[in-house]
Amino acid sequence: MLDDLDRCIIHALYIDGRAPFSRIATVLGVSTQTVARRYRRLRGEAGLRVVGLAETRQAGHTQWMVRLTTTPATAQTLAHSLARRPDTSWVKLVSGGTEIFTLIHAPHGVEVSRALLLRDIPRRAGITAVSAHCVLHTYLGGPTAWRGVTQALSDRQQWELSPAGDPGDAPAGPASHPRTTRPAPPTGADVDPGGVPAGSASGPQTARPVPSEPADGEPRDAQAHPRTARLAQTDGGPGDAPAGSASGPRTARPVPPAQADGDLGGASAHSRTARPVQADGGPGGASAHPRTARSAAPARADQELLAALRQDGRASYADLAGATGWSQATVARRIADLRARGTVFFDVEIDPAVLGATTQALLWMAVAPAHLDHVATTLAGHPELAVVAATTGPTNLLAQALCSDPTELHHYLTRRLGALDGIHTLETAPILHTVKAAGTLSPVGTRFGLSSAS
């Protein structure tokens, strides 16, 4: 069972998935070793994993929801086969184990039948029905957070952990934590001896990221504090000292979007990074990273970086450099630029049951077009829901409910959902198991799921 500190660490990672343990520890008022130890325990016992995800529209992808009706004997095998594909996410067994739900990520303009499964699936024995629904708009999900995991920290703590913040944005009133002023610049102990960042840069003004300083041999999965660091401008190798620095214009804290269009299979507290401040960096159109603003790296190389982050969003700069063939400093700049543009955000996968959500269901609704936007916007404010998306098909609105037990789900369906005008039909599909969540398939082959939703 999670205690308050566990929930605070999870909430902190939703705010900034690459925040160094030392920074989280400072905000929470505990030791760095305690945060690192709790993080490792949550990874082992609760399926906690940070993943870096591409924002769907900027990645040039369209999301398709595919529903497969199968025989019970073939469902497990087919679900794991789908989970191994790089173009799928959120592979779930639902409805008594006779239906598979998955998200397909297809390039814009490519029909799902050409992009993926519908040319392969019908050849498989045991499949009795297939339907595909294009995601038209995401009202809740992707880079916005399910409220069930974002209630542990105070407003002040959330601001202090935010990847981008300005003193003028600080919450009014007394601080809930002793550190109420801007963090001090990193000391020599906070910087890798070689002068190369050991973690992730989170914004256009970042540099020399602060290592996370895990206590028990945990990889140095750190991120710079964006309000205090400056990114070293060098393309040298890991052992090279920075040749200089460029601070660039300070970017204001991005306004959280009303709707998010990231991977809608889940949600994250990174609404600050869900939309770029501007395509070229600061408000005036000048990029904080002049050399990486428009074509910083080949598209293929960026894809290699994104693939590595999808596997482990807290991978060290050294590991990411090995995956891409770049220097660690170049990796730092690319991550900083991708985050500043809203091209990538960091999400958290965790077993929702440990957060008290032991009953999960997909809700397929048919809503009158005149009421669709109002109903969807209203549902996006319900704490019981982690995903709300408009789709094509005979049902045009999907939601995912996370409840403590079947009684709470029944109460939600009859008292809250049932009170809304415009919903003509409702199909409830219980989720039995999440085979694959938002990131790549786990080495153990199964995931609990919950990028803020399961």
N, C-alpha and C positions, 0 to 999 in steps of 0.2 A: 504494500500500500504506500502511496506517495505521501510524503509529509510536505509542509509548507516550503521548505528549502528546495525540494525536488521540483515543485511546481514553479517556483521563482526561476530556477535554472532553465526549465523548459520554456517559460515565457520569455526569458532573456534571449534564448536562441531563436525564438520566433521573431524577435525584434531585429536581431543581427546574428545570423547563423555562423558568421566567422569572427565574432567577438572573442578576443583572447580571454582565457580563464582569469587572468589577473584583473582585467577590467570588470568582468562579471563579479568577481570576488569583492572588488572595491565597492561596487554599487550595493551589493548585498550585505556587506559588513562581515564577511567570513574570509578564511584564508584561501589562497589560490589552490593549495593542495586539497582542500575540502571540495571545491568546485570540480577539480579534475577527477577526484575519486567518485563523487556522485555522478558525474558524466559517464564514466566508464561503467558504473553499476547500471545506470539507466540504459546504456547501449546493450548490455548483456541481458538484462532482465525485462526491459520494457520495449525492446526493439527500436530505441531512439536512434535516429540517423538524420544528419543534416545533408540536404541535397541542393545542388545548384541547378536551377531550371531556367530555360529560355522562355521569355515572354512570347506567347504564341504568335501574336500579330507581327511583332518585330522579327521573329524567326521565319516569317513567311509561310506559316502553317495554318491549316484549317483543322479544327477538331471534329471528329465524328464519334458519336456514341453508337456502338454496335451491340445488339442483343442477339444472342444465340440460344436457341432452345435445343437441348440435347437429351439423350438418354442418360440416366444416372451412371451407367457403366463407362461412358466416355467423357463425362464432364471434367473430371480431375485431369486426365491426360491432355485434353484439349486446352484447358485453362493454363496449364504449365507450358504447353507449346506456344501459346500466344504470349505468355509472360516473357519468354526468351527473345521475342522480337524487339528490335530497337525502336520501332515506331509505335509501340503500344505503351499504355500506362493504365493504372487503376483496373487491373484484371481482378474481377470479383466473382465468386460463386454466390448466386442468389436463388431465391424461390425454391427452397428445398433441395438445392443441388442439381436442378434440372435446367438452369439458365445461367449463362455466362454474360457478364457485362464487361465491356472494355472500352477505353478511349483509344482512338487511332489518330495519329498526327500525320496529316497528308499535306504536301506542298499546295499552296494556293493554286487553284485552277485545275487540280488533278482530282478526278472523281475517285471516291473511295474504292469503287470496283476496280479501278486501274491501279490505285496506290497500294492496295493490300489484299484483304482477305477474300473478298467475294469471288475472286477468280480461283482461290485455293480451297476455301472452306467447303463449298458444296461437294467436293470430291471426297470429303472425309465421312466415314460411316458414323451414324449415330446422331447427326445434326438433322433436326426436323424443321427448323424455321430460322430465318435470318432477317433482321431489320436494321437499317442504318439511319441515324438521325444527325443532321449537321447542326453543330452548335452555332447559333446566330448571335447570342449575346450572353455574357456572364454577369449576373447581378451580385453573386457572392461566390467566392472561390478564388483559386489562383493566389495572387499576392495579397489578398485580404484574409483576415484571420477569423477562424471559428472562435466565438467568444468563450467557449469552454476552456480554452488554454491561454486566454489573455486577460485574466482577472487577478493574477497573483501579485503584480507589481503596482506600485503607486504611479501616479502621473509623473512625478519627479523622477523616479527610477527609470521609467520608460524613456523619458527625455534624455537622461544621462546615457542610456544604452543605444540611443538612436544613432544610426550610421551617419546622419547629417543633422546638425542642430546649430542653432545660433542662440547666444544668451538672451536675445530678445524674444525667443520662442519659448523660454522656460515657463513652466506652469506658475501661476501666481500663488501667493500664499506661502506658508512655512514649508520648508523642504522636509521630505520624509527621510532623508539620509544626510549624514554630516557633510558629504561632499556636495556643496551647493554652488560652487563656483566652477569656472572653467578648469578642466584638468591641467595639471602641470605638464610641461613638455617632457617627453620621454628622457630618461637618464641613460647613461651608458649601459646599465644592466638591462635596459629594455630593448636594446638593439643588438642584432646578431653581430658577433665580433668581426665578421667579414664585411660588414657594412651593407649586406644585402638583406632585404626584408625577409623575415621568417614566416610571415603569415599573409593575410589578405588586406589589400587596400580597399576601402569602401567608398570612396568618393573622389571627385576630381581634385581635391586639395590634399589628398593623402600622400604620405611618404614615410619611409623608414617605419614600416608597421611594427607595432609593439608585440613581441612574442607572447604566447599564452602561458609560458612557464609551467607546464604540467609537472606534477611532482613525481609520478611513477613511470617515467619513460614514455609518456604519451607523446606522439609526434607534435611538433611545434605548429599547431594549426591556429595561427594568430591572425589578427587583423589590426591595422593601424587605427588609432583613435582619430577620426577625421578632423576633429577640432584642434589637434595639436601637432600633427605631423606634416611633413612635406616629402613628396615622393622623389627619390633619387633619380635623376634623368641619366641613365646609363644603360648601354646594351652589353656591358661586359659580363663575363661569366660569373659564377657564384663566388669566386674568390676575388673578384675585382672590386676595388673601392669605388664608390660613386664619383663620377667625374663632375658632378654639379647638381643643382636642383632647380626645379621650376615650380613655383607655388601656384601660379595661375589665379584667376579671379575666384573669389570665394563664392560658392554657390549657396543660394538660400535653401532652406529646408523644403523639399518638394511637398506640394499639397497632396494629401491622400486622395486617390481617385474615388468617385462615387461608385464606379463599377470597375471590376478588374477583369482582365482578359488573359491571365496566365493559364497554366495548366489547371483546369477547373476541377480536376479530381480532388483537390484539396485547397486549403487556404493557409495563408501565412500572415504574420504580423508585419510583413514588409510592405505595407501600403505606401510607405515613404519612398520605396524604390520601384513601385509598380509602374509609374509613368516617369519618363525622363523629364528633367527640368527643362531642357531644350535639346534638340538634336545635336547641337554643337557645343553644349556645355552651359555656360553662364547666360544670364538674362540678356546680355548684349549680343549674344550670338558668337562670342569668342570662346573657343574651347579651352578648358583648363589644361588639356593635354594637346598642344598644337600639333604634335607629331603623330597623334593617334586619333585625331578627331574624326576623319572621314574614312580613311582606308588604312587604319593602323596596322593591320595584319591581314594576310591572305584569309579568305573565307574558310578555306579548308583547315588552316591552322586554328582559327577560332572554334571550329567545330570540334577539333581534338580537345581543346581546353574545356569546352562546354560538356563534352562527353565525360571527361575526367571529373568535373565538378558534379555531374549528375550521379556519378558513382560515390563520391565522397566530397561533400561541400566544404569540409574542413581539412581537406588535404593540404599538406605543407607546400610551400613554394618549391622546395626541392623536388617533391614528387610531381607537381604540376609541370615543372621545368623538364623533368624526364619524359613526361607524357607528350609534351609539345615540341621538344627540341629547342626551346628558347632558354634564355638566361632567366634567373629568378627575378631580376629587376624588370625584365620585359613582361613576365607573367603578372607581376604586381601592377604594372601600368595597364595591361589589358583588362584585368579584373576590375580595376578602378574605373576604367572607361566604360566597360559593359554595364556596371552597376549604375554609374552616373546617367547613362542613357536609358536605363530601364530595360535593357536587353536581357539581363539576367537578374533573378532574385533568388534568395536562399530560403528554403522551406524546411520543415521538420516532419519527419515520419516517426510515429510512436503508436503503440498499441492503445486504441481509444478506451479499452476496458480499464486500463490503469487510471484513467481520468474519470472513471465512473460511467462511461457510455457503453454499457454492455448490450444494448439493443439498438441495432442500426437498420435502416430501411431506405430504399430508393422510392421516391414518390413521383409517379408519372401522372401528370395532370393535363386535362384538356380545358383550356381557358378561352373565353370569348376574346377575339382580337382587341376589341375596344377596351377590355379590362386587363389585358395581359401585362402591360407595363405597371399599372397600379398594383396588381396582385403580386407580381414578382418583386417590386420594390418593397412592398410590405413584408413579404416573406424573408427578404434579405436582412430585415431587422429582427427576426425571431432568433433567440439564442439557441433554440433546439436544432437549427439548421446550419449545415456547414457548406452546402453548395446550393445555388439557385441559378438555373440557366434556361434560356429560351432556346427551343430547338425546332427543327422541321418535323413533320410527321403527324399522325392522327392525335398524338399527345404533343403539346407544344411547350410544356414547362416541366422541367425536372428539378427535384430537390432531394437532398439527402438529409435524413433526420438521424440525430444521435441522442438517444434517450437512456435513462438509467435502467429501465425495465419495460416490459410490454404494457404495463398499466400507464406509465407516463406517456408512451407512444399513443395509446388509445386516447388519453386525455388531450394530447396535442391535436390529434386528428379531428376529434369531435368538438372540442371547445374553441381552439384557435383557428385551425385551418377551415373547419366547417363554418365558421362565422363570416368568412369572406365571400362576397358576391362575385359571380363570374366564373367560378370553378364548376364545370359541368360534370366531369368524371374524374375519378381518382383511382389509380392502381397502386397498391402498396406491395413492394417486393422486398422481403427481409434479406439482409446481407448475412450470409453464413460465414464467409471467409474471404480475406483479401490476399490473393496470391502475389500480386505485384502492386506497389504503390506508385508514387510519382517518379522515383529514381529508377535506376537500373535494377534488375533482379538481384536480390540478396544472394550471397554465396550459399546460404542454407536453403535457398529455393522458395521461401515463403516470406511474406511480409504481413504485418498486422494492418498497416495502412492508416494514415491520418495525416495528410499534409494539411493538418488542421481539419481534416475530415477523413474518413476511411473510404 
